[in-house]
């Protein structure tokens, strides 16, 4: 059978079909792959899939993570499979990526960002690297004092 082998199968990043981070969080709070802290933790710290999503949005290196992005992944998939119609429209992929970046950045204002989360372990507050209104991260000031405290 032809095709490529990507994490035990091939598929499209279904988070692209949500219009807000709250919709994504609702999905994880009440449906498949439930996360009891879906409305408390940073988006990228919920699981390995969301970690890839957030790191893709910020173009953060994902070396060592449980799941990693495929460089030029859409091109690789397109060689083997017919892309959904929307992905074939000139400019759609870049425009939708920009929307996802904005979605992630807005969510981070509330929940923060956990760049240290790698999807291999459960989230811990020490993974938090950027503060949000709900979560605070320790920041060491130049004078060695603490600017913010963790909750």
C-alpha positions as CSV (number, residue, x, y, z in Angstrom):
1,X,0.0,0.0,0.0
2,X,1.4,3.4,-1.0
3,X,1.4,6.5,1.2
4,X,3.5,7.9,3.9
5,X,3.7,6.7,7.5
6,X,3.1,9.7,9.9
7,X,2.5,8.9,13.6
8,X,0.6,5.7,12.7
9,X,-1.4,7.4,10.0
10,X,-1.9,10.5,8.0
11,X,-4.4,13.3,8.6
12,X,-4.9,17.0,8.7
13,X,-4.6,19.2,11.7
14,X,-8.2,19.1,12.7
15,X,-7.7,22.0,15.2
16,X,-7.7,24.2,12.1
17,X,-11.5,23.8,11.9
18,X,-12.2,25.4,15.3
19,X,-12.8,29.1,15.3
20,X,-11.7,29.9,18.9
21,X,-9.5,28.6,21.6
22,X,-12.6,28.3,23.8
23,X,-14.2,25.9,21.3
24,X,-11.0,23.8,21.5
25,X,-11.0,23.9,25.3
26,X,-14.7,23.0,25.3
27,X,-13.9,19.9,23.1
28,X,-11.2,18.8,25.5
29,X,-13.3,19.5,28.6
30,X,-16.3,17.5,27.5
31,X,-15.5,15.2,24.6
32,X,-12.7,12.9,23.2
33,X,-9.3,13.0,24.9
34,X,-11.0,14.7,27.9
35,X,-8.7,17.0,30.0
36,X,-10.2,17.9,33.4
37,X,-8.1,21.1,33.5
38,X,-9.0,22.2,29.9
39,X,-10.0,25.7,31.2
40,X,-7.0,26.1,33.5
41,X,-3.7,25.1,31.7
42,X,-2.0,26.7,28.8
43,X,-3.4,25.4,25.4
44,X,-0.1,23.8,24.4
45,X,0.2,21.9,27.7
46,X,-3.0,19.9,27.4
47,X,-1.5,17.1,25.3
48,X,1.1,16.3,22.7
49,X,-1.2,17.3,19.8
50,X,-2.0,20.7,21.2
51,X,1.7,21.1,22.0
52,X,2.5,20.7,18.3
53,X,-0.2,23.2,17.4
54,X,1.1,25.9,19.7
55,X,4.7,25.3,18.8
56,X,3.8,25.4,15.1
57,X,2.0,28.7,15.6
58,X,5.1,30.2,17.2
59,X,7.6,28.4,15.1
60,X,9.2,27.0,18.3
61,X,11.7,24.1,18.0
62,X,10.0,20.8,18.9
63,X,13.1,18.6,19.1
64,X,12.7,16.0,21.8
65,X,8.9,16.4,22.0
66,X,6.6,13.4,21.9
67,X,5.2,14.6,18.6
68,X,7.0,16.9,16.1
69,X,6.0,18.9,13.1
70,X,7.0,17.7,9.6
71,X,9.0,20.3,7.8
72,X,7.0,21.1,4.7
73,X,4.4,18.7,5.9
74,X,1.7,19.9,3.6
75,X,3.9,19.4,0.6
76,X,4.7,15.9,1.7
77,X,1.0,15.1,2.2
78,X,0.1,16.7,-1.1
79,X,2.5,14.3,-2.9
80,X,0.6,11.3,-1.6
81,X,-3.0,12.5,-1.1
82,X,-5.5,14.9,-2.6
83,X,-5.7,17.9,-0.2
84,X,-9.2,19.2,0.9
85,X,-10.6,21.8,-1.4
86,X,-9.9,24.7,1.0
87,X,-6.2,23.8,1.2
88,X,-6.0,24.1,-2.6
89,X,-7.2,27.7,-2.7
90,X,-4.3,30.1,-3.2
91,X,-3.5,31.9,0.0
92,X,-5.8,29.8,2.2
93,X,-3.1,28.0,4.1
94,X,-1.2,31.1,5.0
95,X,-4.3,33.1,5.9
96,X,-5.6,30.3,8.1
97,X,-2.2,29.9,9.8
98,X,-2.2,33.6,10.6
99,X,-5.7,33.2,12.1
100,X,-4.4,30.2,14.2
101,X,-1.4,32.3,15.4
102,X,-3.8,35.1,16.6
103,X,-6.1,32.5,18.2
104,X,-3.1,31.1,20.2
105,X,-1.8,34.5,21.1
106,X,-5.2,35.7,22.4
107,X,-5.5,32.5,24.5
108,X,-2.1,32.9,26.0
109,X,-3.1,36.3,27.4
110,X,-5.5,34.4,29.6
111,X,-3.7,31.0,30.2
112,X,0.0,31.7,29.5
113,X,2.3,29.5,27.5
114,X,4.3,26.4,28.4
115,X,7.2,26.1,26.0
116,X,8.9,23.6,28.3
117,X,6.1,21.1,28.0
118,X,7.1,18.4,25.6
119,X,4.1,16.1,25.6
120,X,6.1,13.2,27.1
121,X,5.0,13.9,30.7
122,X,2.1,15.5,32.5
123,X,2.0,19.2,32.6
124,X,3.6,20.8,35.7
125,X,3.6,24.6,36.5
126,X,7.4,24.6,36.0
127,X,6.7,24.2,32.3
128,X,5.1,27.6,32.2
129,X,7.3,30.1,30.3
130,X,5.0,33.1,29.7
131,X,2.4,34.4,32.1
132,X,-1.3,34.8,31.5
133,X,-4.1,36.2,33.7
134,X,-4.8,32.8,35.1
135,X,-1.3,31.6,35.4
136,X,1.9,33.4,36.5
137,X,5.5,32.4,35.9
138,X,8.5,33.2,38.0
139,X,10.6,35.8,36.3
140,X,14.1,36.5,37.6
141,X,14.9,40.2,37.3
142,X,18.3,41.5,36.5
143,X,18.8,42.4,40.2
144,X,18.0,38.7,41.1
145,X,14.6,39.6,42.6
146,X,11.3,38.1,41.6
147,X,9.0,40.0,39.3
148,X,6.1,37.6,39.3
149,X,5.0,34.6,41.4
150,X,3.5,31.2,40.3
151,X,0.0,30.4,41.4
